[in-house]
């Protein structure tokens, strides 16, 4: 990696990702106060926020090279069930 050092940029992006996770206990979620559930009524009963860091090399300014990406998205291993 050290021999391949080059100038670059890091870009951050954030948005909502629908259809990729499911609440593992919808029944329990409904026990939260209605006022709290109403706060998230536009996105549903799970966190839909996804954050992306994109790393781009700038050795060729006419054609930047994607070096890698790192994402954060909340999903629990047991959340894709049939409840």
RAHU-V245671 format. One record per backbone hydrogen bond with DSSP energy under -0.5 kcal/mol. CO is the residue of the C=O (numbers start at 1). NH is the residue of the N-H. Records with the same first field share a line. If there is no record, write none. Layout:
CO->NH + NH
This chain:
1->4
2->5
7->58
9->56
11->54
13->52
15->50
16->18
23->26
25->29
26->30
28->31
29->32
33->36 + 37
34->38
35->39
36->39 + 40
37->40
38->41
40->43 + 44
46->48
48->17
49->74
50->15
51->72
52->13
53->70
54->11 + 56
55->67 + 68
56->9
57->65
59->61
60->63
65->57 + 67
68->55
70->53
72->51
73->75
76->79
79->81
